[in-house]
Amino acid sequence: MRKLTIAAATVALLATVAGFSAPSRADTGQVAIVFTKGGFIVGVGGGEGVLLYRGHKYPFTVSGMSVGFTIGASTTKLTGRALNLNGPQSLEGSYAAGGAGAAVAAGAGAVQLQNGNGVILQLSGAKVGAEVSAAVGGVTIRLK
């Protein structure tokens, strides 16, 4: 009886471990974005990017706005990863962001954003220009 209990426990443990190591349906892609922003109180910006996903390139547009304290203009070149992709279309949507930052001549930063599809963008890069901001905003991504 004891050997049967140990065998049943071993099978249950292996089934549990196998469940944790099962491959996910979501994939990861590489992202590169160039975003230009400017404003006074309300910041408005836009740019373009490309998603590298499963060996294919998917160009997209980025538009956004922030409300709060924003003065100046800057261009940011970001690169990073797009996590939890269920196809390139899942990259589309609105991403919320909040934060504070400053760039005079040049600076660097990192950001993590998430859309309603569960896609997480982990981006970092250099900012060039003269901008000071303490704003809450978001960006919208659309495939071309």
N, C-alpha and C positions, 0 to 999 in steps of 0.2 A: 504494500500500500504506500509506504514511504517513497519507494523508487518511482511510483506512478505520479505522486505529488511533485517530486523534484523534476521529473520529465515534463509535466504540465507547466510548471513554473518556468522552466527553461524555454519552452516553446512560446509562452506568453511574453517573456522578456525579449526573445528574438523578434517576435512580431512587432513589439513596441519599438525596438531599435530600428527595424526596417522601415517602420512608418515615419520615423524622424529623418531617415536618410533618403527617402524617396525624392526623386528629382522634382523640382518645382516647374510649373508651367510658365512662370514669368522669367523673362530674360533681362540681360543688361546690355545697354548700348553705350557708345561713346558720343559725346555731344561737344560741339564747338559753337560759340555764339559771339557776335560783335554787336554791342548794344550802346546806343548813344542817347544821352539824357540831358535835358536842360530845363530850367524853370526858375520861377520865383514864387514861393509858397506852394504852388501846384507844379510838380515835375511831370513832364511828359517825355516819353522816349520810344524808341523803336529800333529794330535791327533785324538781322538775319542769322540763321544758323544752319547747321547740318547735323543730322543724326546718322551715325554709322551703326547699322543694325544687321547682323547676319550677313556681312559682306556687301551690303547695299547702302548707298547714300540717299538720304531723304532730306531735301532742303525744306526749311520752314521759315516763317516770319514770326517775329516777336514784337508785341506792342505792350505798352504799360503806362501806368500813371501812379503817382504817389501824392498823398495829401499830407501836409505838415510843413515843417520848416525845410525848404529846399532853396538854395541860391547857387547859381552857377551852371556849368555845363561839363560833361565828362563823356568819355568813350571807354567802355570796358570790354576787354577781350577775355571771355571765359571759356574754360574747357573743363570737362569732367565726365561724370557717368549719369546715365538714366537707368534707374533701377525699377524693377517690377513691371517691365514692358510686356504687354500681351499683344504684340504687333506694333508697327510704327504708328498706327492711328491712336493708340492709347497715350501717346505723347501730347496730343492736342488737349487743350483745355485751359482753364484759369488756374494760376498758381499764386497763392497768397504769400506775402513777405512782409516783414517788419524789421526795422533796425535803424542804426545810426552809423554814419561814416563820414569820412572826409578824404578828399584827394586834392592836393595842390601839386601840380606838375606831374607827379606819378605816385601811385600807391598800389597796394595789393589787398585783396579780400577774398573771402569765401562765403558761400551761401548754400543753404539747403532749402529746397522748395518742394511742395507736394501738390498735385492736382486731385480732382475728384475721382479720377480713375485709379488712384493709388500709386501713380508714378512719382518717384522721388528723384529730383535733380540734385546732384552733389557737384557744385561748380566752384572753381577758383580761378583767379586771374588778376591781371593788372588793370588799373584804372588810370587814365591819362586825362588831365584837364584841371579845372579849378571848380570844385563843388563841395559844399558843406550841406549835409542833410540830417534830419532827424524826422523821418517820415514813415508812414505806413502805406503800403501799396501792394500792387500785384502786377503780374504780367500774364498775357494771353499768348499761347502758341498755336499756330495753324500751319499744317503742312501745305506746301505749294502745290 
